[in-house]
Amino acid sequence: MTRAWDLMGSKECPITFEGWIAFARDCPVLREDGYLDLAGIGRQALFTWISPRGSTVGFHWREGQVTASGAHAPGITRTALADLAGELSANLIGDDGEHYTGSPGAAEAEN
């Protein structure tokens, strides 16, 4: 997830660490689930999202973007993850630069 159009622009349009932590702790579909120790960054909270089918995706912040682990697991829809990114005013972009969109009207439903 990034606020930039592509992942390379994440440093210019960052999701701040403080902003991510505040969003994640306040988001009802994310659960704080331990910590990661990242080289050059240090220890930070890991958050998980559980799909309706029970598959999990882990999220952590790194260099102005939020990284998802497990997004290709069975039962995970990129639409649901894009909806979550939209709540953060961010884009869901895949490893190869593909853009995923959320549910029609999801952003309007939030307001």
C-alpha positions as CSV (number, residue, x, y, z in Angstrom):
1,M,0.0,0.0,0.0
2,T,1.3,3.4,-0.9
3,R,-0.1,6.9,-1.3
4,A,2.0,7.3,-4.5
5,W,1.0,6.1,-7.9
6,D,3.7,3.5,-7.9
7,L,5.9,1.8,-5.2
8,M,9.0,3.8,-6.3
9,G,7.2,7.1,-5.3
10,S,6.5,5.9,-1.7
11,K,9.2,8.1,-0.2
12,E,7.8,11.2,-1.9
13,C,4.2,10.5,-0.8
14,P,4.8,8.4,2.3
15,I,2.4,6.8,4.7
16,T,4.1,7.9,7.9
17,F,5.0,5.3,10.5
18,E,2.9,7.2,13.1
19,G,0.0,7.5,10.7
20,W,0.1,3.7,9.9
21,I,0.2,2.7,13.6
22,A,-2.7,5.0,14.5
23,F,-4.8,3.7,11.6
24,A,-4.0,0.1,12.2
25,R,-4.7,0.3,15.9
26,D,-8.0,2.0,15.3
27,C,-9.1,-0.2,12.4
28,P,-11.7,-2.8,13.5
29,V,-10.6,-5.4,10.9
30,L,-6.9,-5.4,11.8
31,R,-5.4,-7.1,14.8
32,E,-2.1,-6.3,16.4
33,D,-0.3,-9.7,16.2
34,G,3.2,-9.5,17.6
35,Y,6.3,-7.8,16.3
36,L,8.9,-7.8,13.5
37,D,12.5,-6.9,13.9
38,L,13.5,-5.3,10.6
39,A,17.2,-4.5,9.7
40,G,17.7,-0.8,9.6
41,I,14.3,-0.1,11.0
42,G,14.1,-2.0,14.3
43,R,11.1,-3.5,16.1
44,Q,7.6,-2.7,15.0
45,A,4.1,-4.0,15.4
46,L,2.8,-6.5,13.0
47,F,-1.0,-6.4,12.2
48,T,-3.1,-9.1,10.6
49,W,-6.3,-9.2,8.6
50,I,-8.4,-12.3,8.5
51,S,-10.4,-13.1,5.4
52,P,-14.0,-14.5,5.6
53,R,-12.5,-17.9,4.7
54,G,-9.9,-17.7,7.5
55,S,-6.8,-16.9,5.6
56,T,-4.5,-14.2,7.1
57,V,-2.5,-11.3,5.6
58,G,0.2,-9.7,7.7
59,F,0.9,-5.9,7.4
60,H,3.9,-3.9,8.4
61,W,5.3,-0.5,7.6
62,R,8.6,0.0,5.7
63,E,10.0,3.1,4.0
64,G,6.8,5.0,3.5
65,Q,4.6,2.1,2.5
66,V,2.7,-0.7,4.1
67,T,3.7,-4.2,3.0
68,A,1.3,-7.1,2.9
69,S,2.5,-10.7,3.4
70,G,0.2,-13.6,2.4
71,A,-1.9,-11.6,-0.1
72,H,-1.7,-14.4,-2.6
73,A,-3.0,-17.1,-0.2
74,P,-6.2,-19.0,-1.1
75,G,-9.3,-17.1,0.0
76,I,-7.7,-13.7,-0.2
77,T,-9.3,-11.2,-2.6
78,R,-7.4,-8.2,-3.7
79,T,-10.7,-6.3,-3.7
80,A,-11.0,-6.5,0.0
81,L,-7.3,-5.5,0.5
82,A,-7.8,-2.6,-1.9
83,D,-10.8,-1.5,0.2
84,L,-8.6,-1.5,3.3
85,A,-6.0,0.5,1.4
86,G,-8.7,3.0,0.4
87,E,-9.5,3.5,4.1
88,L,-5.9,4.5,4.5
89,S,-6.1,6.9,1.5
90,A,-3.6,4.6,-0.2
91,N,-3.3,2.5,-3.4
92,L,-2.9,-1.3,-3.4
93,I,-0.1,-2.1,-5.8
94,G,1.2,-5.5,-6.6
95,D,4.8,-6.7,-6.8
96,D,4.8,-6.2,-10.6
97,G,3.2,-2.7,-10.4
98,E,-0.3,-3.8,-11.0
99,H,-3.0,-1.6,-9.4
100,Y,-5.9,-3.3,-7.6
101,T,-9.3,-1.5,-7.1
102,G,-11.7,-1.8,-4.3
103,S,-15.4,-2.5,-4.2
104,P,-17.6,0.0,-6.1
105,G,-18.7,2.7,-3.7
106,A,-16.5,1.5,-0.8
107,A,-14.8,4.9,-0.4
108,E,-18.2,6.7,-0.4
109,A,-19.6,4.3,2.1
110,E,-16.8,5.4,4.5
111,N,-17.9,9.0,4.5
